[in-house]
């Protein structure tokens, strides 16, 4: 799921940093998103390798996430840390248009993340040609008729780790992030194809989802993939259903909005109802601490894209999601300004470079501008 799957095999051991939060600093005056982000950016400036990478053993993906997070929180392309990181990512540009590590099994993830970074840095059109090549490469990875999968195939419209690999919602969500960042709108054919796949990852039986899993759970949430027999990282129900969980539900909601599905659509209503029933920042609902910071990022991006300032949970309590997310990230920030998942190292969330990148991206939706990026 997400970049977490992309680099899970690369991480063997990382020593956890002291779990000292900023609670003492913010006891009398709550921290702002900008204050937290500033400390996170400063941490990354101290953790960059000489070649410009962040956790380069995992390829260019972590570097792209961390650097995009820096750019969205005040850093500029003239900053030496940012400039070196962009150069490092671009060294992975390939003749096929993709941007990925040598021998990578995560070409979709890495290229999509590179597109997010380059669009953020592309204020003067410097990376237009590279972005056009990368966009074409990503669209070429998508499952469609050209891959031998017509619309009735559960693979159709999805993206996997690379060419001919099983599609999943996390990869498809990053594909959509990249396509939207590159300027594609809801009417783009690739985005509409992706909507077909996304709709089939929802636990909701409808004209858009007639998979055998659609009615077995029926709670409106989302899971990992209906392809290749179906998989949910949250496991199966006794009747063979695929359990919904937080990070994929927010990814699914965001993806539908990108594809032009409006708030009155039954798919969006069902997803939002699941969010109301499972609203929390204490864990990745359905997954516990696993992938918790990936969850924070998708949580923030989806709600910012939806445009709602508050979420009313199933008990009728109104939550200002931005202020609550800032408070949670203040609680979890380490003394050196970094973040890491102290509850689970699954999907590489014991790596402070990756997790700080996720936190910075989440915070970028909590600043004064409050724009969905």
Secondary structure by P-SEA (a helix, b strand, c coil): ccccccccccccbbbbccccccccccccccccaaaaaaaaaaaaaaaccccccccccccaaaaaaaaaaaaacccccccaaaaaaaaaaaccccccccccccccccaaaaaaaaaaaaaaacccccaaaaaaaaaaaaaaacccccccccccccccccccccccccccaaaaaaaaaaaaaaccccccaaaaaaaaaaaaaccccccccccccccccccccccccccccbbbcccccccbbbbbbcaaaaaaaaaaaaaccccccaaaaaaaaaaaacccccccccccccaaaaaaaaaaaaaaaacccccccccccccaaaaaaaaaaaaacccccccccccccccccccaaaaaaaaaaaacccccccccc
